[in-house]
Amino acid sequence: MNIQPQEKTIMTPGEYLILERASLDIKHEFYDGEIFAMVGASRHHNRINMNLARELGIKFKADNFRCEAFSNDMRVKIENSYVYPDIVITCGDAEFEDNEFDTLTNPVVIMEILSDSTELFDRTKKFFYYRKITTLQEYLLVSQHEYWVEKYTRQNDIWRYQSFEGADQILKIESSDCKLPLSEIYLNVEFEQRMS
């Protein structure tokens, strides 16, 4: 999803949650006191997101729902910030910030589908925020321009990098014991030729 900065307004996490829970049309992410409106995603982005959610749902159903996937609308808390990952997976009991059950605090896997406008942020500052979540084991970046998924896996305090490239590759998500063929992730996605 694309994120557009709002007019600079500093607020507390509590003020943000009140505003966000009352917002019916637009979701906002919250970083260090600032809110950012999230705008619509591309057709490829939406198709990839739906493919991921469908495949994960099928796999988790077969595993008696030991893990659960949430898509787009599940807010995740990171210290004093709040984000909406494209896909978030939790295993075991999902834990929430409060009795509204709309802010997850114990994700195991986070996936972001890269867009041209947010790719740098997803790779750098957002990953910096995500690494602060102690339960997070894997962070995945999914291209929408080619068969390519990058995976960072936490091993103690080190993040190990792996790249899965090509329609014949199978993405392995160890923390949720799941394998996803890239051909399924990118089902019905027609890539445009990019100028080099």
N, C-alpha and C positions, 0 to 999 in steps of 0.2 A: 504494500500500500504506500501511497505517497503521503508525506507528512508536510503540512504547511505551517510555518510559524505564525502564531497569533500576535497581535499587538502585545508588547512585553508587559506582562502583569505577573507580579510575584505573589504567590499564595501559599498557604500551608497545605499539607497533604489532606487534612480534614476538609478544608474549603474546596479542594479539588474534588474529593469524593462526593460532596453534596452537589456540586455543579454537574459532575459527570453522571450521577444517578438520576438527575433531573433532565438531562439532555436526551431528547428522543430521536433527533435526526443525525447528529454528528458525534462520533467518538473522538476523544482527545487522549493523547498520551501526556504524561507529566514527568518532567525532569528538573530536579533542583529548583523547584518553585515556579517553573514556567510550564504553560500548557501549549500543546501543539495539536491542531485539528488534523484529523486523518481524512484524506479524500479518496475517492473511488480508485479501484485498481483496474488494470487492463484485462482484456479477454483472456490472454494467456495466463496471467496471474490467477484469475478466478478459476480457470479450467484446471491448472496444476493444483490449486488449493483443494478443489473438489475431488480430484483424483487421489490426492494424499489422504484426505479425510475418509473417502470410501474404502481405500485399501487398508488403512489402519483399522477402521471399524470392523471390516471383515476378519482381519487377523486377530483382533482383540476379542471378538465374539467367539471365535474358535478356541481361544485360550481362556474362556469363561471370565472375560473382563477383568483379568488381573491388572491390566493397564487400561487407561482411558485416554482418548484423544479429544481435544477441544479445538475448534476452528474459529479464528477471527474475533469472536465476541467475548472470549474469556480473558478478563483483565488479570495481569500478573503483577504482584508487588515485588519491588526490588528496593530494599531499605526504604528511603523516602520518595521513591519514584514508582510510576505505574505505566505499564505498557500493554499493548495488545499484539502478541505474536501471531503470525499467520497460523501456525499449528503448535499446540503445546500438549505434551504427554505427561501424565502422572501415573505412577504405579503404586499399588496399595491404596490406602485411604487418601483421598484428596483432602487437603487442608486449606481452609479459607481464613481470610483476615477477620471476618466477623459473621454474624448471623444472616447477612444478606446473601452469602454464598455466591458472590459475583467477582471475588478477587482471590485467585489462587496463590498460595504461598510456597508450594512444594513441587514445582515442575521438575521432571527428570530429563526431559528432552524438549528443546525449543527449536522450531524450524522457521526460517524467514525466507520468503520467496523474493529474490532480489529484483528491484526495479532500478531503472537508470537514475532516478532522482534520490533514492535512499541507499543505494549499494554501499557507498563509502561509509555512511553512518552505521549501517548494519555490520560492516566488517570491522569497524574501529570502536567508536564510542559506545554503541549499543552492546557490542560484545564485551566491552569493559564493564558495563552495568550488569550484564547477564552473569559474568563470572563471579559476582558477589553473592549469587544465589547458591547457598551451600548444598542444596539437593540436586542442582543441575549437573548432569553427567555428560550430556552430548548437546552440541550446538550445530545445526545444519543450515547451510546456505544453498538455496536451490535457484539455479539460473532459469530465466524464462526465455533465453535466446538460443539455448542448445542443451543437449543431453549432458548435464553436468551438475553434480551435487558435491559440495565440500562438507566435510565433517570434522569437527573438533571434539575430541574425547578427553575428559578430565582423568588424569592419572596422578593422584596425590595433588600437588600444586602445579603440575605441568599439563598443558593442553596439547595433545598429539593430533596432527593434521593428516587427513586422508582425502584423496580426490577420486571420485567415481565419474568416469567420462565414457559416453557412448551408450547406445540403446541396449546393448547386450550386458551391461553391468548390473550388478545386484547390490543395492545399498543395504548394509547390515547395521541395524540399530541394536547394539548389544544390551543396553540397559533395559529395553523392553522386549528383548528376545524376538526381534522382528526382522524379516528380510523383505525388501521392496524392489522389484525389478524397475529399472529406470524406464523401461518400455511402458509400464503401467503408470508411473508418475507422470509421464509425458503423453499419455494416451490422447489422441485427437488434437495434439498441439502441432500446428504446422509452422515450422521455423522460417523466418524470412532470411534471405541472404544478406549478411552484413558486409558492409564495405570495410576493407582492411586498410 
